[in-house]
Amino acid sequence: MSSGSLVKYNTPILVNLGAKKGKGGDKKKEKTPAVTQTEDILNSILPPREWTEDGQLWVQYVSSTPATRLDVVNLQQHLDHQLQARQARETGICPIREELYAQCFDELIRQITINCAERGLLLLRVRDEARMTIAAYETLYESSIAYGIRKALMAEQKRTDLNAEMMHLALRKKDLKAEADSLKAAFQESQQKAQEKREAEEKIHADDIERIVRTNEQLKTSLENMLAAPSKK
């Protein structure tokens, strides 16, 4: 199994032969070499990797070989090569860049722990605190994204409701305008009929006055003629 990691590991060790059994029926196991105090600290900081291949269990421990100046230079070159090969983003959020830099930091912790275990454990605390901070920022980012999506959905729903209300009000306005036009036409028709009725009544009234005046004139003339006639002796 290829490591593909910036952290330096030892050669994988076959721990369990799986289905292959010995004469007594016990599974054959390869003896694990004695672990020094430094290796024990390294294994607690960077746990060994385990995987199963063809029914066999393999374990790969982190290397306890001290690093030289050339190893640090090679680590930097390998980091730059991996960043370019895996097309990691130079800025912004990039899981690939984050993973590679985390591996690089773990390798530096490994190198420092071999020379000074206390310094390595202190760097382990720094690494874990940085990871917790990043996790907190990721949680905050995801929460803000969810909040933004909820707000966007609420705004979209509100926009839909406002559009529906606007259409309802437009139809209501159209109905009210039609009703107003109908009432205006009815009012004008009623006003015209009232005017015609008033004119007809005024004409009748004028005819009555004219008739009364004419009758009065006739009576007046008759009375004057009667008064002017000579009396018989």
Buried (B, 14 or more C-beta within 10 A) or exposed (E): EEEEBBBBBBEBBBBBBBEEEEEEEEEEEEEEEEEEEBBEBBBEBBEBBEEEEEEBBBBBBBBBEEBEEEBEEEBEEBBEEBBEEEEBEEEEEBEBBEBBBBBBBBBBBBBBBBEEBEEBBBBBEEBEEEEEEEEEEEEEEEEEEEEEEEEEEEEEEEEEEEEEEEEEEEEEEEEEEEEEEEEEEEEEEEEEEEEEEEEEEEEEEEEEEEEEEEEEEEEEEEEEEEEEEEEEE
